[in-house]
Amino acid sequence: MNHEELKSRVGANIGRLRRERGLTQAELAERINYSDKAVSKWERSESLPDVLTLLNLAEQLGTDLNTLTGCIPEQTTIPAPP
């Protein structure tokens, strides 16, 4: 995954999770001590929050970092016993 793809995934997930929780950009921004303009830039994939802010966003949005970034680890298949 390249940087632009990561920005796009994170932005889409922030927006989706924020709306699912009934929050405005301003309300989410206040919870994480950022401006609503920053939240808007993230959701439009114009910038990417730093890792500490991503962790805080995940907590405020009731999710984890893997879900927020769209980086879900691949499932490992365990073979069935013979």
N, C-alpha and C positions, 0 to 999 in steps of 0.2 A: 504494500500500500504506500502510495506517495503522499507528500504533505498536503496537496490540494484535495486528494480523496479523503484524507483524515479530517481536514477542515469541514468538508461537506457532510461527512457522517456525523461528526460531533454537533455541527450546527443544526442539522435536521433533528437529531435526538434531543438536544436541549429544547428546541421549539415544541416538539411533540410532547415530551414529558411535562414541560411547563404548562401547556394547554390542558393536558390530561388532569393536572392537579388544580386547574382553575386559577392559575396565577397570571398576572400581567407581567410584562417585561420589567416594569417598575417595581412590582412587588418582589420578584425574584432578585432583582438587582439590590434592593434594600436588604434582603436576607443575607446576601454574600458581600455586602459593603462595596458594591460597584455601581456604576451608572447604568441607566437603562439603555444608553447609547452603546455601551460595551456589550450588553446582552444582545442588542439588535445586531451588532457587527458579527457576533459569534453565530447567531441564527442565520445570518445571510452569508455565512462562510467567508467573511472578509478577514477575519482574524481567528486565532485559536487561543483559548485561555491557557495559562501556565498550569503545570501539573498540580500544584497545591490548590489552585482555583478549581480545576477539574474535580479534585477530591471533594471540595466543599460543595460544588454544584451537585455531584452525585448524592451526597448526603442530603442536601436540601430537596432534591427531586425524588428521594426515596429509592435510589437505585445504586448500582456499583459502577466502578470505573470501566469494567469490560463492556457493560451495556451502554454506558454513556458514549464510549468511543466506538462502539460497534465492533469491537475486537473480541468476539466470543471465541474462546479456545475450541479447537476441533475436538469432537468426541472421539475417544479411543474405544475401539471395538474390542471387546474381550471375547475370544473364541468360546463357543459353547463346548462343554465337556463331551467327549466321544460317547 
